[in-house]
Amino acid sequence: MPLKTLITMCLSALLVAGVMAPRAEAASAASIDADVRATIDRFHSQIGGARELSNKSYGILVFPSVVKAGFGVGGEYGEGALMVRGQPTTYYNTVGASFGFQLGIQARSVIIMFMTPEALDQFRRSKGWKVGVDGSVAIVTVGVGGSVDTNKIVSPVIGFILDPKGLMYNLTLEGTKITRIRK
């Protein structure tokens, strides 16, 4: 198939998908809160040690659905809430861009835990927080038996990336921009 035909077909498919896709609207605070709680519940039920780790944290930033789409150039967006002592305190969005071979759309959940009061305070004081620049996030992997060894986690900020089936591996949050939003 000639390259010109392939490009035309791909652009047509993207145009049709864009027209037929439901319009994205900013979620309400109540909707974000419900999605955040459902994501935390799923995380606790799927990953051994997750509840203990959550209880040790000073704050948990949860993005229930971060949607990433790309056709050569990619972008991602999601909205979530910072939970402190089990209650939503502030709302945030996450935005990222990527370049390189990519085609398609995927959704994932992102959970970032602040394990020290200093890490949480630094995050809360920022006007916009870029992972890898304003703070590092150590992505946690699950050990044998699908559990987290909570005694081996020493990073002040840790992250988990989940797809609908569970924890995802070998992913990064580097370059992701997190910004406070009003709800």
N, C-alpha and C positions, 0 to 999 in steps of 0.2 A: 504494500500500500504506500503510495507516495506520501512524503512528509506533509505536504500542504493539505492533503485530504485528512490525514490524522489530526493535524492541528485544528482544522475546521470542525471536525467531528467533536473533538474535546471541548472546544469553545462553545459549540452549540449545546452540548450536554450541560456544561456549567451554566449557560444562560437559562436553559429550561429548568434546571434545578433551582436556580436563584429565583425565578418567577414563581415556581410551584411551592417553594419552601414557605413555611409559616413565618410571618413577620416576627422578628425578635423584639421583645419589649423588656424594658427594665422591670425586674421583679419587685414586688412590694416587700416591705420589711417582714410582714407575716409569712409570706411565701418563702422568703429566704430562711427565716427562722425554722419553718417546718422542714425544709429541705436539708438544712444543716443538722438538725436533730436526727433525721432519718439516715443521713450519711454517717454520723457518729455511731448510731445504733448498729448499722451494717458493719462498720469498722470494728466495733467491739465484738460482734458476733463472729466475724470471719477470721480475726487475727488474735491468737492466744497472747495474752500479756498486754493487749492494747488498752483495756480498761485500767489496769494498774499504771501504765505509762500516762494515760490521760489524767489520772488522779494525782500523779507526781508533778504534772506540768503547771505552770503559772498562767498560761493562756493557750488557747487552741484556735488557730485561724482555719476556717473550713470553707472551701469552695466546692459545693456539691456537684457542680457541672461546669467544667472548663471545656469548651468546644474548640477544637483545632481543625482548621480547614486549609487546604493548600493545593495549588497547581503550580509547582515551581517555586512560587513565593507563598509562604504560609503565614497565618495569623491565628491567635487564640485569644479567647475572652471568657471570663466567668465572673460571677458575683458571689460574695459570701459574707460571713460574719466572724468577728473575733469573739470567742466565748471565754469569759473569765468567771471562775467558780460556777460553771454550768449555765451561765446566763449570757445572751448576746449583748455586747456592749457597743460595738461599732461595726459599720458595714464597709466593705472594701470591694474593689474590682481588681482583677488581674488581667494584664495584657502582655502579649508576647508576639514576636515576629521571628520567622526563620526563612532561610534560603537554602536551596539545594533540591535534590530530587524528592518530590513529595506529591502525592495525588490522593485526594479523598478527604473525608471528614471523620473525626473520632471525638468521643467525649470521655472524660475521665474526671475523677474527684481528686482534689488535692487537700491534704491535711498538713498543717505546719504547727508544730508544738514548740512553745517557748519554755525551756526547762529551767531557766533562772529568772529571777525578777529583773536583773539588769538587761537581759536580752529582750524581755517584754517591754520594759521602759524605753529602750532604744528604738524599738519598732514603733511604739505608740507616739513617740516624739517626732518621728519622721513625717515629712510632708508627702513623700513618695518613697517607697522602699524598693530598691532593685536588688534581686537575689544575685549574690556574687560580688556586689559592689558595696552596698550598705550593710550587708550581713550574709554570712554563709549558711546554707541549709544542708545538713548532712542527710542524704536520702537513706532511709533505713531499709534493709532487706530482711526478709523473714528466714529464720533458720529451719532446721529439721522439724517436721510436725506442724508447720504453719504458725509458729509462734515467735515472738520477739523476746530476746533476752534483755530484760529491763536493767539488769545490773551492769551490762557492758556499754550502755549508752552514756556517753560523757559530753557530747556536743551540747552547747547552749541552745541551739535551734535545730530541730530535726523535722524531716518531712516524709510523708507517705504519699504515693501516687497509686490510686486504685482505678481499675476499669470495672465494668459491671460484673466481671467474674471474680474479682479479688485484686490483690496487690500486683502492681506492674513492676518489672525489673529494668535495670539499665537505662533509666530515664533521668533527666536532669531538669532542674528549675532555673538554671543559670540564665541570666538576662531577663527573667520575668520581672515586670514592673507591677508593684502592688500599691494601690492608691486608695485613700479613704474616700467614701462617697456618702452622700446624705440620703437617708430613707425616712 
